[in-house]
Amino acid sequence: MDVQMTARQLIEAIRGTDADARWSAAENAAGAGAEAIPELAQVMDGNDPEKAKAARVAMDRIALASTAPGDEERRRQVSEALAAVARGDGALAARRHAVRLLGLAGGEEACDTLAALIGQKDLREDARMALQRIPGKAADRTLERAARNAPAGYESALRRSLQDRKVTRRDAGIR
């Protein structure tokens, strides 16, 4: 069942006491849009593991739905909301999840945020992997720049990402 809901309805259901409504909302969160992401990240930081998991599922659904062809503006809005969570001061688990989702929904607009996060030891592997997944020259340039400025012992991981991007593209027949 695909139920279109607003961000407010989604958050109310996830924060509510009805577990069935919570999971139904999480499963049908795709249409709630980018405006739900900051509050979903806050719920992920909360002390109720069931609500945190439902918020995570909802965030996944919103991010994946934004990658559907034909709605670049929606994808960009979701990417920017995820980048704001990743840069924020919330709990590490929510920030890491937002970084990982940027590897799916992020584009050129996410590269500067991910480059900055490579400088943070707790987030750099997630940021590197997200950049590796983002198509386009901007991600290549960001990885190259990060490799030149990498802390000792981390440059090889960034170089490997650059190599993997080129191998993957060639193997897939992409220029």
Salt bridges, closest charged atoms under 4 A:
GLU27 OE1 - ARG61 NH2 2.47
GLU39 OE1 - ARG8 NH2 3.36
GLU39 OE2 - ARG15 NE 3.31
ASP48 OD2 - LYS51 NZ 3.99
GLU50 OE2 - ARG22 NH1 2.87
ASP60 OD1 - HIS97 NE2 2.51
GLU72 OE2 - ARG75 NH2 2.47
GLU73 OE2 - ARG76 NH2 2.31
GLU80 OE2 - ARG76 NH1 2.54
GLU109 OE2 - ARG75 NH1 2.80
GLU125 OE1 - ARG128 NH2 2.73
ASP126 OD2 - ARG96 NE 2.70
ASP126 OD1 - ARG100 NE 2.98
ASP140 OD1 - ARG165 NE 2.48
ASP140 OD2 - ARG169 NH1 3.26
GLU155 OE2 - ARG159 NE 3.18
